[in-house]
Amino acid sequence: MDRAERVIHVRRAVYFAGNSPQIKEPKTEAGRRDVILLDALADVLPPAGKGYIFGGEKPLTKSSLRKRWVMWARQAGLATAHETTKKGRNGREYTSTTWEAEVTPHQLRHAFATMLFDAGIDVKDAQEILGHASIQVTRDVYTHIRQARKDETAKRINSYLAGQACQDNVIVLKCK
């Protein structure tokens, strides 16, 4: 991460063998990329240092990453508590609470892709930011049209058709 240049250099990927983090090359050449360090992200990322953005000198284990993710989801209001009642060795009942995140990091990646689409970011730029080898993946899989955008699209089409109908002397029930 280069805070001065406002960029994150993505050069490696982490995967897990059991709980142990393993390092590999990204799946495609497009996965090796420089990503814009957005202000909102720079404000919440750990201070600059060497190593991994999350974990420091070595990447987090799968269980550590999961614990941090659930903690973040709780803070963001995106986790659900599950309470269970158990009996201890002394015969007394006690309540245990476990938390489960309602979203996954991958779901947030999809949400980010949709935000890029909603913000009017060109699909080619979104492809590069997301590290997709194919623009089709960016278009077909990662961008989901939100209901508000669908509503706005319907309004624009209806407005256009109403104007066209009036201009083309087509039988119109109501012109605005």
C-alpha positions as CSV (number, residue, x, y, z in Angstrom):
1,M,0.0,0.0,0.0
2,D,1.4,3.4,-1.0
3,R,-0.5,6.1,0.9
4,A,1.4,8.9,-0.7
5,E,0.4,7.7,-4.2
6,R,-3.0,6.6,-3.0
7,V,-2.7,3.1,-4.4
8,I,-2.8,-0.5,-3.2
9,H,-0.5,-2.8,-5.1
10,V,-2.2,-6.3,-5.4
11,R,0.6,-8.8,-6.2
12,R,-0.4,-11.9,-4.3
13,A,-3.5,-13.8,-3.2
14,V,-4.1,-15.7,0.1
15,Y,-5.9,-19.0,0.2
16,F,-6.3,-21.4,3.1
17,A,-5.2,-25.0,3.6
18,G,-7.2,-25.8,6.6
19,N,-6.5,-22.9,9.0
20,S,-3.1,-22.1,7.5
21,P,-2.8,-19.2,5.1
22,Q,-1.0,-19.9,1.9
23,I,0.3,-17.4,-0.7
24,K,-0.1,-17.8,-4.4
25,E,-0.2,-15.7,-7.6
26,P,-3.5,-14.2,-8.5
27,K,-5.7,-16.4,-10.7
28,T,-5.1,-14.3,-13.8
29,E,-2.7,-11.5,-14.9
30,A,-5.6,-9.1,-14.4
31,G,-5.5,-10.0,-10.7
32,R,-2.1,-8.4,-10.4
33,R,-3.1,-4.7,-10.3
34,D,-2.9,-1.4,-8.7
35,V,-6.2,-0.4,-7.0
36,I,-7.1,3.2,-6.1
37,L,-6.8,3.8,-2.3
38,L,-10.1,5.6,-1.7
39,D,-10.3,8.2,1.1
40,A,-13.0,6.2,3.0
41,L,-10.7,3.1,2.9
42,A,-7.5,5.0,3.8
43,D,-9.2,6.4,6.9
44,V,-10.0,2.9,8.4
45,L,-7.0,0.8,7.2
46,P,-4.2,0.2,9.7
47,P,-1.3,2.7,9.5
48,A,1.4,2.1,6.9
49,G,3.9,-0.6,7.5
50,K,5.5,-3.6,5.9
51,G,3.8,-6.8,5.3
52,Y,0.1,-7.6,4.9
53,I,-2.6,-5.0,5.3
54,F,-4.4,-7.4,7.6
55,G,-2.0,-9.4,9.8
56,G,1.3,-7.5,9.6
57,E,4.3,-9.6,8.9
58,K,2.3,-12.7,8.1
59,P,-1.2,-13.2,6.9
60,L,-4.0,-14.0,9.4
61,T,-5.1,-17.6,9.9
62,K,-8.5,-18.6,8.7
63,S,-9.9,-18.6,12.2
64,S,-8.4,-15.2,13.1
65,L,-9.7,-13.7,9.9
66,R,-13.2,-15.1,10.6
67,K,-13.1,-13.7,14.2
68,R,-12.2,-10.3,12.9
69,W,-14.8,-10.5,10.2
70,V,-17.6,-11.3,12.7
71,M,-16.4,-8.5,15.0
72,W,-16.5,-6.0,12.1
73,A,-20.0,-7.3,11.1
74,R,-21.2,-6.8,14.7
75,Q,-19.9,-3.2,14.7
76,A,-21.5,-2.6,11.4
77,G,-24.9,-4.0,12.5
78,L,-24.5,-6.9,10.0
79,A,-24.4,-9.8,12.4
80,T,-27.0,-12.0,14.2
81,A,-26.7,-13.3,17.7
82,H,-27.6,-16.9,18.4
83,E,-28.2,-17.9,22.0
84,T,-28.1,-21.4,23.3
85,T,-28.8,-22.7,26.8
86,K,-26.5,-25.4,28.1
87,K,-26.0,-27.2,31.4
88,G,-22.6,-27.0,33.1
89,R,-21.0,-29.8,35.0
90,N,-22.5,-28.4,38.2
91,G,-26.0,-28.9,36.7
92,R,-26.7,-25.1,36.4
93,E,-27.9,-23.7,33.1
94,Y,-26.1,-21.0,31.4
95,T,-26.7,-19.0,28.2
96,S,-24.0,-18.9,25.5
97,T,-24.1,-16.3,22.7
98,T,-22.4,-16.8,19.3
99,W,-22.4,-14.3,16.6
100,E,-22.7,-14.9,12.8
101,A,-22.0,-12.4,10.1
102,E,-24.9,-11.8,7.8
103,V,-22.6,-11.0,4.8
104,T,-19.4,-12.4,3.5
105,P,-16.4,-10.5,2.1
106,H,-17.4,-11.8,-1.3
107,Q,-20.9,-10.4,-1.0
108,L,-19.4,-7.0,-0.2
109,R,-17.3,-7.3,-3.4
110,H,-20.5,-7.7,-5.4
111,A,-22.0,-4.7,-3.5
112,F,-18.9,-2.6,-4.4
113,A,-19.2,-3.6,-8.1
114,T,-22.8,-2.5,-8.0
115,M,-21.9,0.8,-6.4
116,L,-19.4,1.3,-9.2
117,F,-22.1,0.7,-11.7
118,D,-24.6,3.0,-9.8
119,A,-21.9,5.7,-9.6
120,G,-21.6,5.7,-13.4
121,I,-18.0,4.3,-13.4
122,D,-17.2,2.9,-16.9
123,V,-17.4,-0.9,-17.0
124,K,-13.8,-1.1,-18.3
125,D,-12.6,0.9,-15.3
126,A,-14.6,-1.3,-13.0
127,Q,-13.1,-4.4,-14.6
128,E,-9.6,-3.1,-13.8
129,I,-10.5,-2.1,-10.3
130,L,-12.0,-5.5,-9.5
131,G,-9.2,-7.4,-11.3
132,H,-11.4,-9.4,-13.7
133,A,-9.8,-11.0,-16.7
134,S,-13.0,-10.6,-18.7
135,I,-15.3,-7.6,-19.0
136,Q,-18.2,-10.1,-19.2
137,V,-17.6,-11.3,-15.7
138,T,-17.8,-7.6,-14.5
139,R,-21.0,-7.0,-16.5
140,D,-22.8,-10.3,-16.0
141,V,-21.9,-11.5,-12.6
142,Y,-20.8,-8.6,-10.4
143,T,-23.2,-5.8,-11.2
144,H,-26.6,-6.1,-9.8
145,I,-29.2,-3.5,-10.7
146,R,-30.7,-2.0,-7.5
147,Q,-34.5,-1.4,-7.3
148,A,-34.0,2.4,-7.2
149,R,-32.2,2.2,-10.5
150,K,-34.9,0.0,-12.0
151,D,-37.5,2.5,-10.8
152,E,-35.5,5.4,-12.3
153,T,-35.1,3.5,-15.6
154,A,-38.9,2.8,-15.8
155,K,-39.6,6.5,-15.1
156,R,-37.2,7.6,-17.8
157,I,-38.6,5.2,-20.4
158,N,-42.2,6.2,-19.5
159,S,-41.3,9.9,-19.8
160,Y,-39.6,9.3,-23.1
161,L,-42.5,7.3,-24.5
162,A,-45.0,9.9,-23.3
163,G,-43.0,12.6,-25.1
164,Q,-42.6,10.5,-28.2
165,A,-46.3,9.7,-28.4
166,C,-47.2,13.4,-28.2
167,Q,-44.6,14.3,-30.9
168,D,-45.5,11.5,-33.3
169,N,-49.3,12.1,-33.1
170,V,-49.8,8.6,-31.8
171,I,-53.1,8.0,-30.0
172,V,-52.3,9.2,-26.5
173,L,-54.4,9.0,-23.4
174,K,-52.5,11.6,-21.5
175,C,-49.7,13.9,-22.5
176,K,-47.7,15.8,-19.9
